[in-house]
Amino acid sequence: MTVESFSGSSANRPVGFVRVALLTPPGRGALAVVAVAGDGAVDTIAQLFHPSGKFPLAERADGGIAFGRWGDPVGGEELVVVKRSDKSLEVHCHGGVAASEAVMRSLEAVGAVRQPWQEWLAAGGAPPIEIEAREALAKAGGPKAARILSRQLAGALQAELDHVASLRRAGDEAAAGAVCDRLVRAGRVGLRLTRPWRVVVAGEVNAGKSSLVNALAGYARSIVSAEPGTTRDLLETRLVLDGWEIDLVDTAGLRDEAGGNVERAGIERAVAAAADADLVLRVGGGGVGDPRDLAVATKCDLGPSGLRSEAGVIHTSTVTGAGIAELAAAIVRRLVPEEHEEPTLLTGPVPFTERQMRLL
């Protein structure tokens, strides 16, 4: 088994070119770090950086820190250059977009080549899975996704792929296949680590959908009213349940005789949203027939008239809070059954990109 390499544009560039990349996240911040590397890195920076003191940058020891001005020795931007080695340096300037962009443009003007940070890491020898894990971690939704991705960044997935390769070299295709099968099962969740699960709340008008959304979110996200048809559009709320990031979608109430074109359009959107959801909470307990459906009865504080007797229905009250924790647990169990059915599946190597799944 081989792992595909990242093919950045650096493949067509001459050997020894000086490359530059922004290592800190773009946007506002106190500090930005611009990395410069290549055989002529010190000479390139020396054209723009005027250090304080009598020693030029080339004579400074590896690991040395130099304070000075950029561009103009008198009126230029004050910043710090860290000399990692003769081929690797960092320019530490003020945070935000303007200062780092000015530094990179001036470096490009004297011959340096700008790279995205992913290409920068690949050119420096970082393996594809490490680069993918770093990129995914920046988008991780919820603490459980972040923990899983951190383990892959630490080498869990690469070690397992290496193990598969060794099994195949030894001729043990059955064992290699079993390992790959396990990874594919884990990949169902792995592919969702940077994308929230989508849960749609659907049901008839005045069934208590908006109140249920507010109870799960922990605040008044949706307007609640006794007037039928209050919710006319999709209202999304992002939250974390048991460590997993979820987009909870409140929808227009379903009824045969809608009160106008706007409400009918809202009902159409509700139906479409339910069709694309990972899980649908069928409020009222009826209409459950799809494996993606979870029946929920609301208003159980009103007594027997507010309850349903069907098996598998979760009874809740947004007034007393009864059943809300049970519902949250049921949502997670339906979305990520692997946590309960195969508890160790997500605690080790987990593929998390389409590229990795294609390899498997």
C-alpha positions as a Markdown table, in Angstrom:
| # | Residue | x | y | z |
|---|---|---|---|---|
| 1 | Met | 0.0 | 0.0 | 0.0 |
| 2 | Thr | 1.3 | 3.4 | -0.9 |
| 3 | Val | 0.2 | 6.8 | 0.3 |
| 4 | Glu | -0.4 | 9.5 | -2.4 |
| 5 | Ser | 1.8 | 12.5 | -2.0 |
| 6 | Phe | 0.7 | 16.1 | -2.0 |
| 7 | Ser | 1.6 | 17.6 | -5.4 |
| 8 | Gly | 2.0 | 21.3 | -4.9 |
| 9 | Ser | 3.1 | 23.8 | -7.5 |
| 10 | Ser | 6.7 | 23.7 | -6.1 |
| 11 | Ala | 7.3 | 20.6 | -8.1 |
| 12 | Asn | 7.9 | 22.7 | -11.2 |
| 13 | Arg | 10.2 | 25.2 | -9.5 |
| 14 | Pro | 14.0 | 25.3 | -9.6 |
| 15 | Val | 15.9 | 23.6 | -6.9 |
| 16 | Gly | 17.1 | 26.1 | -4.2 |
| 17 | Phe | 14.3 | 28.7 | -4.7 |
| 18 | Val | 13.4 | 30.7 | -1.6 |
| 19 | Arg | 9.9 | 30.1 | -0.4 |
| 20 | Val | 7.7 | 32.1 | 1.9 |
| 21 | Ala | 4.5 | 31.2 | 3.8 |
| 22 | Leu | 2.2 | 32.7 | 6.5 |
| 23 | Leu | 2.3 | 30.3 | 9.4 |
| 24 | Thr | -0.2 | 32.0 | 11.7 |
| 25 | Pro | -4.0 | 32.0 | 10.9 |
| 26 | Pro | -5.1 | 34.9 | 8.7 |
| 27 | Gly | -7.1 | 37.6 | 10.4 |
| 28 | Arg | -6.8 | 39.8 | 13.4 |
| 29 | Gly | -4.2 | 39.0 | 16.0 |
| 30 | Ala | -1.3 | 40.4 | 18.1 |
| 31 | Leu | 1.4 | 38.6 | 16.2 |
| 32 | Ala | 1.9 | 37.1 | 12.7 |
| 33 | Val | 4.7 | 34.8 | 11.7 |
| 34 | Val | 6.1 | 34.6 | 8.1 |
| 35 | Ala | 8.4 | 31.7 | 7.4 |
| 36 | Val | 11.2 | 31.9 | 4.8 |
| 37 | Ala | 13.2 | 28.9 | 3.7 |
| 38 | Gly | 15.7 | 27.9 | 1.0 |
| 39 | Asp | 19.3 | 28.0 | 0.2 |
| 40 | Gly | 19.3 | 31.8 | -0.2 |
| 41 | Ala | 16.9 | 32.6 | 2.6 |
| 42 | Val | 19.4 | 34.7 | 4.7 |
| 43 | Asp | 20.5 | 36.7 | 1.7 |
| 44 | Thr | 16.9 | 37.3 | 0.6 |
| 45 | Ile | 15.9 | 38.6 | 4.1 |
| 46 | Ala | 19.1 | 40.7 | 4.3 |
| 47 | Gln | 17.9 | 42.7 | 1.4 |
| 48 | Leu | 15.0 | 43.9 | 3.4 |
| 49 | Phe | 15.8 | 43.6 | 7.1 |
| 50 | His | 18.1 | 46.1 | 8.9 |
| 51 | Pro | 19.0 | 44.6 | 12.3 |
| 52 | Ser | 19.9 | 46.6 | 15.3 |
| 53 | Gly | 23.5 | 46.2 | 16.5 |
| 54 | Lys | 26.7 | 45.6 | 14.7 |
| 55 | Phe | 26.3 | 42.0 | 13.6 |
| 56 | Pro | 24.6 | 41.3 | 10.2 |
| 57 | Leu | 22.0 | 38.5 | 10.0 |
| 58 | Ala | 24.4 | 36.1 | 8.3 |
| 59 | Glu | 26.8 | 36.2 | 11.3 |
| 60 | Arg | 24.2 | 35.5 | 13.9 |
| 61 | Ala | 24.1 | 32.1 | 15.5 |
| 62 | Asp | 21.3 | 29.6 | 14.7 |
| 63 | Gly | 18.4 | 30.2 | 17.1 |
| 64 | Gly | 19.4 | 33.8 | 17.4 |
| 65 | Ile | 16.7 | 36.6 | 17.6 |
| 66 | Ala | 17.3 | 39.9 | 15.9 |
| 67 | Phe | 15.3 | 43.1 | 16.3 |
| 68 | Gly | 15.3 | 45.7 | 13.6 |
| 69 | Arg | 13.4 | 47.5 | 10.9 |
| 70 | Trp | 11.9 | 46.1 | 7.6 |
| 71 | Gly | 12.5 | 47.9 | 4.3 |
| 72 | Asp | 13.6 | 51.4 | 5.5 |
| 73 | Pro | 16.4 | 51.3 | 8.1 |
| 74 | Val | 15.0 | 54.5 | 9.7 |
| 75 | Gly | 11.2 | 54.5 | 9.1 |
| 76 | Gly | 10.5 | 50.9 | 8.3 |
| 77 | Glu | 8.3 | 48.6 | 10.3 |
| 78 | Glu | 9.8 | 47.3 | 13.6 |
| 79 | Leu | 9.8 | 43.6 | 13.8 |
| 80 | Val | 11.8 | 40.5 | 14.9 |
| 81 | Val | 13.6 | 37.9 | 12.8 |
| 82 | Val | 14.4 | 34.5 | 14.2 |
| 83 | Lys | 17.3 | 32.7 | 12.5 |
| 84 | Arg | 16.5 | 29.0 | 12.7 |
| 85 | Ser | 19.4 | 28.1 | 10.4 |
| 86 | Asp | 21.1 | 29.4 | 7.3 |
| 87 | Lys | 18.1 | 28.0 | 5.3 |
| 88 | Ser | 15.2 | 28.7 | 7.6 |
| 89 | Leu | 14.1 | 32.0 | 9.2 |
| 90 | Glu | 10.9 | 33.5 | 10.7 |
| 91 | Val | 9.8 | 37.1 | 10.5 |
| 92 | His | 7.6 | 38.0 | 13.4 |
| 93 | Cys | 5.6 | 41.1 | 12.7 |
| 94 | His | 2.4 | 42.8 | 14.0 |
| 95 | Gly | -0.7 | 40.7 | 13.7 |
| 96 | Gly | -3.5 | 41.2 | 11.3 |
| 97 | Val | -3.6 | 41.0 | 7.5 |
| 98 | Ala | -1.8 | 44.2 | 6.5 |
| 99 | Ala | 1.6 | 43.8 | 8.2 |
| 100 | Ser | 2.1 | 40.1 | 7.2 |
| 101 | Glu | 0.9 | 40.8 | 3.7 |
| 102 | Ala | 3.4 | 43.7 | 3.3 |
| 103 | Val | 6.2 | 41.5 | 4.5 |
| 104 | Met | 5.3 | 38.7 | 2.0 |
| 105 | Arg | 4.9 | 41.0 | -0.9 |
| 106 | Ser | 8.3 | 42.6 | -0.3 |
| 107 | Leu | 9.9 | 39.2 | -0.2 |
| 108 | Glu | 8.2 | 38.3 | -3.4 |
| 109 | Ala | 9.5 | 41.5 | -5.0 |
| 110 | Val | 13.1 | 40.2 | -4.3 |
| 111 | Gly | 12.5 | 36.8 | -5.7 |
| 112 | Ala | 10.8 | 34.7 | -3.0 |
| 113 | Val | 7.9 | 32.4 | -4.0 |
| 114 | Arg | 4.8 | 32.4 | -1.8 |
| 115 | Gln | 3.2 | 29.1 | -0.8 |
| 116 | Pro | 0.1 | 28.1 | 1.0 |
| 117 | Trp | 0.9 | 26.6 | 4.4 |
| 118 | Gln | -0.1 | 23.1 | 3.2 |
| 119 | Glu | 2.4 | 23.3 | 0.3 |
| 120 | Trp | 5.0 | 24.7 | 2.7 |
| 121 | Leu | 4.7 | 21.7 | 5.0 |
| 122 | Ala | 4.7 | 19.2 | 2.1 |
| 123 | Ala | 7.9 | 20.8 | 0.7 |
| 124 | Gly | 9.5 | 20.5 | 4.1 |
| 125 | Gly | 8.8 | 16.8 | 4.1 |
| 126 | Ala | 5.6 | 16.6 | 6.1 |
| 127 | Pro | 3.6 | 13.4 | 5.2 |
| 128 | Pro | 0.1 | 13.9 | 3.6 |
| 129 | Ile | -1.8 | 12.6 | 6.6 |
| 130 | Glu | -0.1 | 15.2 | 8.9 |
| 131 | Ile | -1.0 | 18.0 | 6.6 |
| 132 | Glu | -4.6 | 16.7 | 6.2 |
| 133 | Ala | -4.9 | 16.4 | 10.0 |
| 134 | Arg | -3.7 | 19.9 | 10.6 |
| 135 | Glu | -6.1 | 21.3 | 8.1 |
| 136 | Ala | -9.0 | 19.3 | 9.5 |
| 137 | Leu | -8.2 | 20.3 | 13.1 |
| 138 | Ala | -8.8 | 23.9 | 12.2 |
| 139 | Lys | -12.3 | 22.9 | 11.2 |
| 140 | Ala | -13.0 | 20.4 | 13.9 |
| 141 | Gly | -16.5 | 20.6 | 15.3 |
| 142 | Gly | -16.7 | 19.7 | 19.0 |
| 143 | Pro | -14.1 | 18.2 | 21.4 |
| 144 | Lys | -14.6 | 14.6 | 20.3 |
| 145 | Ala | -13.8 | 15.4 | 16.7 |
| 146 | Ala | -10.7 | 17.4 | 17.9 |
| 147 | Arg | -9.5 | 14.5 | 20.0 |
| 148 | Ile | -9.9 | 12.0 | 17.1 |
| 149 | Leu | -8.0 | 14.2 | 14.7 |
| 150 | Ser | -5.3 | 14.9 | 17.3 |
| 151 | Arg | -4.6 | 11.2 | 17.5 |
| 152 | Gln | -4.3 | 11.0 | 13.7 |
| 153 | Leu | -1.9 | 14.0 | 13.7 |
| 154 | Ala | 0.2 | 12.1 | 16.3 |
| 155 | Gly | 0.5 | 9.2 | 13.9 |
| 156 | Ala | -2.2 | 6.7 | 14.7 |
| 157 | Leu | -3.6 | 6.4 | 11.1 |
| 158 | Gln | -0.1 | 6.4 | 9.5 |
| 159 | Ala | 1.0 | 3.6 | 11.8 |
| 160 | Glu | -2.0 | 1.5 | 11.0 |
| 161 | Leu | -1.4 | 2.0 | 7.2 |
| 162 | Asp | 2.2 | 0.9 | 7.7 |
| 163 | His | 0.9 | -2.1 | 9.6 |
| 164 | Val | -1.4 | -3.0 | 6.7 |
| 165 | Ala | 1.6 | -2.7 | 4.3 |
| 166 | Ser | 3.7 | -5.0 | 6.5 |
| 167 | Leu | 0.9 | -7.6 | 6.6 |
| 168 | Arg | 0.6 | -7.5 | 2.8 |
| 169 | Arg | 4.4 | -7.9 | 2.4 |
| 170 | Ala | 4.1 | -10.9 | 4.6 |
| 171 | Gly | 1.4 | -12.4 | 2.4 |
| 172 | Asp | -1.3 | -12.2 | 5.1 |
| 173 | Glu | -4.1 | -10.6 | 3.0 |
| 174 | Ala | -6.8 | -11.8 | 5.3 |
| 175 | Ala | -5.4 | -9.8 | 8.2 |
| 176 | Ala | -4.7 | -6.8 | 6.1 |
| 177 | Gly | -8.3 | -6.9 | 4.8 |
| 178 | Ala | -9.7 | -7.1 | 8.3 |
| 179 | Val | -7.7 | -4.0 | 9.4 |
| 180 | Cys | -8.9 | -2.1 | 6.3 |
| 181 | Asp | -12.5 | -3.1 | 6.9 |
| 182 | Arg | -12.2 | -1.7 | 10.5 |
| 183 | Leu | -10.8 | 1.5 | 9.1 |
| 184 | Val | -13.6 | 1.8 | 6.6 |
| 185 | Arg | -16.1 | 1.4 | 9.4 |
| 186 | Ala | -14.4 | 4.2 | 11.4 |
| 187 | Gly | -14.3 | 6.3 | 8.3 |
| 188 | Arg | -18.1 | 6.8 | 8.3 |
| 189 | Val | -17.6 | 9.0 | 11.4 |
| 190 | Gly | -14.2 | 10.2 | 10.3 |
| 191 | Leu | -15.6 | 11.9 | 7.2 |
| 192 | Arg | -17.9 | 14.0 | 9.5 |
| 193 | Leu | -15.3 | 15.3 | 11.9 |
| 194 | Thr | -15.2 | 18.7 | 10.1 |
| 195 | Arg | -18.9 | 18.9 | 9.1 |
| 196 | Pro | -21.7 | 19.0 | 11.7 |
| 197 | Trp | -24.4 | 16.4 | 11.8 |
| 198 | Arg | -27.7 | 17.8 | 10.6 |
| 199 | Val | -30.8 | 17.2 | 12.7 |
| 200 | Val | -34.1 | 18.5 | 11.5 |
| 201 | Val | -37.1 | 19.0 | 13.8 |
| 202 | Ala | -40.3 | 18.3 | 11.9 |
| 203 | Gly | -44.0 | 17.8 | 12.7 |
| 204 | Glu | -47.4 | 19.4 | 12.6 |
| 205 | Val | -48.2 | 23.0 | 13.5 |
| 206 | Asn | -48.2 | 23.8 | 17.3 |
| 207 | Ala | -46.6 | 20.4 | 18.1 |
| 208 | Gly | -43.9 | 22.1 | 20.2 |
| 209 | Lys | -41.0 | 22.0 | 17.7 |
| 210 | Ser | -39.6 | 25.5 | 18.5 |
| 211 | Ser | -39.8 | 24.9 | 22.2 |
| 212 | Leu | -38.0 | 21.7 | 21.8 |
| 213 | Val | -35.2 | 23.4 | 19.8 |
| 214 | Asn | -34.9 | 26.0 | 22.5 |
| 215 | Ala | -34.7 | 23.4 | 25.2 |
| 216 | Leu | -31.9 | 21.5 | 23.4 |
| 217 | Ala | -30.0 | 24.7 | 22.6 |
| 218 | Gly | -30.3 | 26.0 | 26.2 |
| 219 | Tyr | -31.7 | 29.4 | 25.1 |
| 220 | Ala | -34.6 | 31.0 | 23.2 |
| 221 | Arg | -33.3 | 30.5 | 19.7 |
| 222 | Ser | -36.7 | 30.1 | 18.1 |
| 223 | Ile | -39.8 | 32.2 | 18.5 |
| 224 | Val | -42.5 | 30.3 | 20.4 |
| 225 | Ser | -46.2 | 31.3 | 19.9 |
| 226 | Ala | -49.6 | 29.6 | 20.0 |
| 227 | Glu | -50.4 | 31.1 | 16.6 |
| 228 | Pro | -50.2 | 28.4 | 14.0 |
| 229 | Gly | -47.5 | 28.9 | 11.3 |
| 230 | Thr | -45.2 | 31.1 | 13.4 |
| 231 | Thr | -42.1 | 29.4 | 12.0 |
| 232 | Arg | -42.0 | 30.1 | 8.2 |
| 233 | Asp | -38.4 | 29.3 | 7.3 |
| 234 | Leu | -35.5 | 27.0 | 8.3 |
| 235 | Leu | -33.9 | 28.2 | 11.5 |
| 236 | Glu | -30.6 | 26.6 | 12.2 |
| 237 | Thr | -28.9 | 26.4 | 15.6 |
| 238 | Arg | -25.4 | 25.0 | 16.0 |
| 239 | Leu | -24.8 | 23.2 | 19.3 |
| 240 | Val | -22.6 | 20.5 | 20.8 |
| 241 | Leu | -24.3 | 17.4 | 22.3 |
| 242 | Asp | -22.1 | 15.0 | 24.2 |
| 243 | Gly | -19.0 | 16.3 | 22.4 |
| 244 | Trp | -20.4 | 16.2 | 18.9 |
| 245 | Glu | -21.2 | 19.3 | 16.8 |
| 246 | Ile | -24.8 | 19.4 | 15.5 |
| 247 | Asp | -26.8 | 21.7 | 13.3 |
| 248 | Leu | -30.4 | 21.6 | 14.8 |
| 249 | Val | -32.9 | 22.9 | 12.2 |
| 250 | Asp | -36.4 | 24.2 | 13.2 |
| 251 | Thr | -38.9 | 24.0 | 10.4 |
| 252 | Ala | -42.4 | 25.2 | 9.5 |
| 253 | Gly | -45.2 | 23.1 | 10.9 |
| 254 | Leu | -46.8 | 20.7 | 8.4 |
| 255 | Arg | -50.5 | 21.0 | 7.6 |
| 256 | Asp | -52.7 | 20.4 | 4.6 |
| 257 | Glu | -54.2 | 23.9 | 4.5 |
| 258 | Ala | -51.4 | 26.4 | 4.7 |
| 259 | Gly | -52.2 | 30.0 | 5.4 |
| 260 | Gly | -50.8 | 31.6 | 2.3 |
| 261 | Asn | -47.9 | 31.3 | -0.2 |
| 262 | Val | -45.2 | 32.1 | 2.4 |
| 263 | Glu | -46.3 | 29.3 | 4.8 |
| 264 | Arg | -46.6 | 26.9 | 1.8 |
| 265 | Ala | -43.0 | 27.7 | 0.8 |
| 266 | Gly | -41.9 | 27.1 | 4.4 |
| 267 | Ile | -43.6 | 23.7 | 4.4 |
| 268 | Glu | -41.9 | 22.8 | 1.1 |
| 269 | Arg | -38.5 | 23.8 | 2.6 |
| 270 | Ala | -39.3 | 21.7 | 5.7 |
| 271 | Val | -40.0 | 18.6 | 3.6 |
| 272 | Ala | -36.8 | 19.1 | 1.6 |
| 273 | Ala | -34.7 | 19.7 | 4.7 |
| 274 | Ala | -36.0 | 16.5 | 6.3 |
| 275 | Ala | -35.1 | 14.6 | 3.1 |
| 276 | Asp | -31.4 | 15.7 | 3.4 |
| 277 | Ala | -31.0 | 15.3 | 7.2 |
| 278 | Asp | -28.9 | 12.9 | 9.0 |
| 279 | Leu | -31.7 | 12.5 | 11.6 |
| 280 | Val | -35.3 | 13.8 | 11.7 |
| 281 | Leu | -37.0 | 14.4 | 15.0 |
| 282 | Arg | -40.7 | 13.7 | 14.3 |
| 283 | Val | -42.4 | 15.8 | 16.9 |
| 284 | Gly | -45.7 | 14.4 | 17.9 |
| 285 | Gly | -44.5 | 10.8 | 17.6 |
| 286 | Gly | -46.3 | 10.1 | 14.3 |
| 287 | Gly | -45.0 | 9.5 | 10.8 |
| 288 | Val | -42.0 | 7.5 | 11.8 |
| 289 | Gly | -41.1 | 4.9 | 9.2 |
| 290 | Asp | -37.6 | 6.0 | 8.0 |
| 291 | Pro | -34.5 | 4.6 | 9.8 |
| 292 | Arg | -33.4 | 8.3 | 10.1 |
| 293 | Asp | -36.5 | 9.2 | 12.1 |
| 294 | Leu | -36.7 | 9.5 | 15.9 |
| 295 | Ala | -40.2 | 9.9 | 17.4 |
| 296 | Val | -40.6 | 12.6 | 20.0 |
| 297 | Ala | -43.7 | 13.4 | 22.1 |
| 298 | Thr | -43.8 | 16.9 | 23.6 |
| 299 | Lys | -45.9 | 18.6 | 26.3 |
| 300 | Cys | -45.9 | 15.5 | 28.6 |
| 301 | Asp | -46.4 | 17.9 | 31.6 |
| 302 | Leu | -50.0 | 18.3 | 30.4 |
| 303 | Gly | -50.8 | 14.8 | 31.6 |
| 304 | Pro | -52.0 | 11.7 | 29.8 |
| 305 | Ser | -53.5 | 13.7 | 26.9 |
| 306 | Gly | -50.1 | 14.9 | 26.0 |
| 307 | Leu | -48.5 | 11.5 | 25.9 |
| 308 | Arg | -48.4 | 8.8 | 23.3 |
| 309 | Ser | -48.2 | 5.1 | 24.0 |
| 310 | Glu | -46.2 | 4.0 | 20.9 |
| 311 | Ala | -43.1 | 2.1 | 21.7 |
| 312 | Gly | -39.9 | 3.9 | 20.9 |
| 313 | Val | -41.3 | 7.4 | 21.4 |
| 314 | Ile | -39.3 | 9.7 | 23.7 |
| 315 | His | -41.6 | 11.8 | 25.9 |
| 316 | Thr | -40.5 | 15.3 | 26.8 |
| 317 | Ser | -41.6 | 18.5 | 28.5 |
| 318 | Thr | -39.9 | 21.8 | 27.7 |
| 319 | Val | -41.7 | 23.2 | 30.8 |
| 320 | Thr | -40.3 | 20.8 | 33.4 |
| 321 | Gly | -37.3 | 19.6 | 31.4 |
| 322 | Ala | -38.4 | 16.0 | 31.5 |
| 323 | Gly | -37.0 | 13.8 | 28.8 |
| 324 | Ile | -34.7 | 16.5 | 27.3 |
| 325 | Ala | -31.4 | 14.8 | 28.5 |
| 326 | Glu | -32.8 | 11.5 | 27.3 |
| 327 | Leu | -33.6 | 13.0 | 23.9 |
| 328 | Ala | -30.1 | 14.5 | 23.6 |
| 329 | Ala | -28.5 | 11.1 | 24.4 |
| 330 | Ala | -30.8 | 9.4 | 21.9 |
| 331 | Ile | -29.9 | 11.9 | 19.2 |
| 332 | Val | -26.1 | 11.2 | 19.7 |
| 333 | Arg | -26.7 | 7.4 | 19.8 |
| 334 | Arg | -28.6 | 7.5 | 16.5 |
| 335 | Leu | -26.0 | 9.7 | 14.8 |
| 336 | Val | -22.9 | 8.0 | 16.2 |
| 337 | Pro | -23.9 | 4.4 | 17.1 |
| 338 | Glu | -20.3 | 3.3 | 16.8 |
| 339 | Glu | -19.6 | 4.8 | 20.2 |
| 340 | His | -21.9 | 2.2 | 21.8 |
| 341 | Glu | -21.8 | -0.7 | 19.4 |
| 342 | Glu | -18.0 | -0.7 | 19.0 |
| 343 | Pro | -16.5 | 1.5 | 21.7 |
| 344 | Thr | -12.9 | 1.2 | 20.7 |
| 345 | Leu | -13.5 | 1.9 | 17.0 |
| 346 | Leu | -13.0 | 5.7 | 17.3 |
| 347 | Thr | -10.2 | 5.7 | 19.9 |
| 348 | Gly | -7.4 | 4.7 | 17.6 |
| 349 | Pro | -6.7 | 5.1 | 13.8 |
| 350 | Val | -9.6 | 6.8 | 12.0 |
| 351 | Pro | -9.5 | 7.9 | 8.3 |
| 352 | Phe | -11.0 | 11.3 | 7.8 |
| 353 | Thr | -10.7 | 12.3 | 4.2 |
| 354 | Glu | -12.0 | 11.0 | 0.9 |
| 355 | Arg | -8.4 | 10.5 | -0.3 |
| 356 | Gln | -7.7 | 8.2 | 2.6 |
| 357 | Met | -10.9 | 6.3 | 2.0 |
| 358 | Arg | -10.0 | 5.8 | -1.6 |
| 359 | Leu | -6.7 | 4.3 | -0.6 |
| 360 | Leu | -8.5 | 1.8 | 1.7 |
